[in-house]
Amino acid sequence: MSNINGHGLKSPISTVITESTLIKTGCGRLRKIIVTSSKLDSATIEILDNVEDANPVLVRQFTAVSSTVYKFGDVTFETGLYIVVGGLINATVFYF
């Protein structure tokens, strides 16, 4: 069984983040982000289709609530997957 991209992956790749991070270079799909912990009410996440903190924005900035799963239904990115984190957060990003 292959994933929606046809890359032969049976399950998404996961990466733990605590700060703004380049997750993947090139095209792919974002499946979900699980926020395991966030400090303060001002912890935020923004998702970009780039290899650095620059436009275009895939998902506008939102407040990252601890113990929450954010499902994106395989949002497609072309240039790269860059996650911008504001505040203190521990999250796992699932992507293909």
URCORJO-V461753 format. One record per helix or strand of 3 or more residues. SS is the DSSP state (hx for helix, st for strand). FROM is the first residue (numbers start at 0). TO is the last residue. Records with the same first field share a line. If there is no record, write none. Layout:
SS: FROM-TO  FROM-TO
This chain:
st: 12-16  20-24  27-47  56-62  67-76  79-94
